[in-house]
Amino acid sequence: MNIIPQTDPWLIIQNNEFEKAINLIDVQFETTRRYSLLRNKILALFHLKKYVEVISLSEKLIEYEKGESQFDFISLGVANWILGNTFKAIEAWQQSKKSSYKDAAGGLETEVYLYFAGIKTHNIKLTFDAKRAIKKLLKLKKSTNWPGPLGHYLLNEITDKELFSNIVTVHILKERQLCQAHFVFAIKRLETGDTDGYYKKLRDCISYGSPSYLEQMYYLAKGELETIETPS
């Protein structure tokens, strides 16, 4: 009889024991077949910079769950982006629009990634389309939910200070939202040509510790910083 370890893999990831978490997840998944466990494995793999494995596992999750979760497409896109597969990254983020399970603002997070990609690749059409999609989503009632304020910020409808005022004070949620806020701050710095400001905000994005490990923007920010911190 198989005994399922009772330790929570997410707590192990928060303790920065990524290999241990992956081993535990593999054992638990074999016993339970709970696909949600594999999403924690993806986070651990990101920390270990095993991006090819992230891509493979994300693709399997998309296949297993018929593309139901935005998370899987975003992970697929982030890993491809870090590896320099720009077209595949954008394609994955575009595909996430079809997912049934999106963020609480109706899929606005996907548009943040596409806006970012448009700015980074100087793709005017991609940026324009992302802005148009954001405007459409912000007309929905659910856009009052986070990450809706990120959209208002990208459209220059609110200031840095006003975006901060929308961040909750609840521990863990606060750090996660701060991580995302600094990522969109970084995008706008890049859009204005402020490269130094861009990388500074990316460093701020990853400065909130383990609570922000749940945010995929954390890993994209780390990947962007790797490009300047690792000799080519």
SULGINOR-V325162 format. One record per pair of residues at least 12 apart in sequence whose ideal C-beta (glycine too) atoms are under 8 Angstrom apart, sorted by the first residue. I is the first residue (numbers start at 0). GAP is how many residues later the second one is. If there is no record, write none. Layout:
BEGIN
i=[I & I]
gap=[GAP & GAP]
END
This chain:
BEGIN
i=[1 & 1 & 3 & 3 & 3 & 3 & 4 & 4 & 4 & 6 & 8 & 8 & 8 & 8 & 8 & 8 & 8 & 8 & 9 & 11 & 12 & 12 & 12 & 12 & 12 & 12 & 13 & 13 & 13 & 14 & 15 & 15 & 17 & 17 & 17 & 17 & 18 & 18 & 20 & 20 & 20 & 21 & 21 & 21 & 21 & 24 & 24 & 24 & 24 & 24 & 25 & 28 & 34 & 34 & 34 & 37 & 37 & 37 & 38 & 38 & 38 & 38 & 40 & 41 & 41 & 41 & 41 & 41 & 42 & 42 & 42 & 44 & 45 & 45 & 45 & 45 & 45 & 46 & 48 & 50 & 50 & 50 & 50 & 51 & 51 & 53 & 53 & 53 & 53 & 54 & 54 & 54 & 54 & 57 & 57 & 57 & 57 & 57 & 58 & 61 & 66 & 66 & 66 & 67 & 67 & 67 & 68 & 68 & 68 & 69 & 69 & 69 & 69 & 69 & 69 & 69 & 69 & 70 & 70 & 71 & 71 & 72 & 72 & 72 & 72 & 72 & 72 & 73 & 73 & 73 & 73 & 73 & 73 & 73 & 74 & 75 & 75 & 75 & 76 & 76 & 76 & 76 & 76 & 76 & 76 & 77 & 77 & 77 & 77 & 77 & 79 & 80 & 80 & 80 & 81 & 81 & 81 & 81 & 85 & 85 & 88 & 89 & 89 & 89 & 92 & 92 & 92 & 92 & 93 & 95 & 96 & 102 & 103 & 103 & 103 & 103 & 103 & 104 & 104 & 104 & 104 & 104 & 104 & 104 & 104 & 104 & 105 & 105 & 105 & 105 & 106 & 107 & 107 & 107 & 107 & 107 & 107 & 107 & 107 & 108 & 108 & 108 & 110 & 110 & 110 & 110 & 110 & 111 & 111 & 111 & 111 & 111 & 111 & 111 & 111 & 111 & 111 & 112 & 113 & 113 & 113 & 113 & 114 & 114 & 114 & 114 & 114 & 114 & 115 & 115 & 115 & 117 & 118 & 118 & 118 & 119 & 130 & 130 & 133 & 133 & 133 & 134 & 136 & 137 & 137 & 137 & 145 & 145 & 145 & 146 & 146 & 148 & 148 & 149 & 149 & 149 & 149 & 152 & 152 & 152 & 152 & 153 & 153 & 153 & 159 & 162 & 162 & 162 & 163 & 166 & 170 & 171 & 173 & 174 & 174 & 174 & 174 & 175 & 175 & 175 & 175 & 175 & 177 & 177 & 178 & 178 & 178 & 178 & 178 & 178 & 178 & 178 & 179 & 179 & 179 & 181 & 181 & 181 & 181 & 181 & 181 & 182 & 182 & 182 & 182 & 182 & 182 & 184 & 184 & 185 & 185 & 185 & 185 & 185 & 185 & 185 & 188 & 198 & 198 & 198 & 201 & 201 & 201 & 202 & 204 & 204 & 204 & 205 & 205 & 205 & 205]
gap=[28 & 29 & 23 & 24 & 27 & 28 & 19 & 22 & 23 & 17 & 12 & 15 & 16 & 19 & 28 & 31 & 32 & 35 & 30 & 12 & 27 & 30 & 31 & 34 & 197 & 200 & 196 & 197 & 199 & 195 & 31 & 194 & 26 & 27 & 29 & 30 & 25 & 29 & 19 & 20 & 23 & 19 & 22 & 23 & 26 & 12 & 13 & 15 & 16 & 19 & 15 & 12 & 26 & 29 & 30 & 19 & 22 & 23 & 22 & 32 & 33 & 36 & 16 & 12 & 15 & 16 & 19 & 33 & 170 & 171 & 176 & 12 & 29 & 32 & 33 & 173 & 176 & 166 & 177 & 28 & 29 & 31 & 32 & 27 & 31 & 21 & 22 & 24 & 25 & 21 & 24 & 25 & 28 & 14 & 15 & 17 & 18 & 21 & 17 & 14 & 28 & 31 & 32 & 31 & 32 & 33 & 30 & 31 & 32 & 26 & 29 & 31 & 32 & 33 & 37 & 39 & 40 & 30 & 145 & 24 & 27 & 19 & 20 & 22 & 23 & 26 & 37 & 18 & 19 & 22 & 35 & 36 & 39 & 142 & 141 & 12 & 13 & 16 & 12 & 13 & 14 & 15 & 16 & 19 & 36 & 35 & 138 & 141 & 142 & 145 & 12 & 36 & 139 & 142 & 137 & 138 & 141 & 144 & 31 & 35 & 28 & 24 & 27 & 36 & 17 & 20 & 21 & 24 & 20 & 14 & 13 & 44 & 38 & 41 & 42 & 43 & 44 & 32 & 35 & 37 & 38 & 40 & 41 & 42 & 43 & 46 & 31 & 34 & 36 & 37 & 30 & 26 & 29 & 30 & 35 & 39 & 40 & 42 & 43 & 38 & 41 & 71 & 19 & 22 & 23 & 26 & 40 & 18 & 35 & 38 & 39 & 42 & 68 & 71 & 72 & 75 & 105 & 107 & 12 & 15 & 16 & 19 & 12 & 15 & 16 & 19 & 39 & 72 & 67 & 71 & 104 & 12 & 68 & 71 & 72 & 70 & 23 & 24 & 17 & 20 & 21 & 20 & 14 & 13 & 14 & 17 & 20 & 22 & 31 & 30 & 33 & 14 & 17 & 13 & 30 & 31 & 34 & 28 & 31 & 32 & 35 & 30 & 33 & 34 & 25 & 18 & 21 & 22 & 17 & 14 & 40 & 39 & 37 & 33 & 34 & 36 & 37 & 32 & 35 & 36 & 38 & 39 & 30 & 34 & 26 & 27 & 29 & 33 & 36 & 38 & 39 & 42 & 25 & 35 & 37 & 19 & 20 & 22 & 23 & 25 & 39 & 18 & 19 & 22 & 34 & 37 & 38 & 16 & 19 & 12 & 13 & 15 & 16 & 18 & 19 & 35 & 12 & 25 & 26 & 29 & 19 & 22 & 23 & 22 & 12 & 13 & 16 & 12 & 15 & 16 & 19]
END
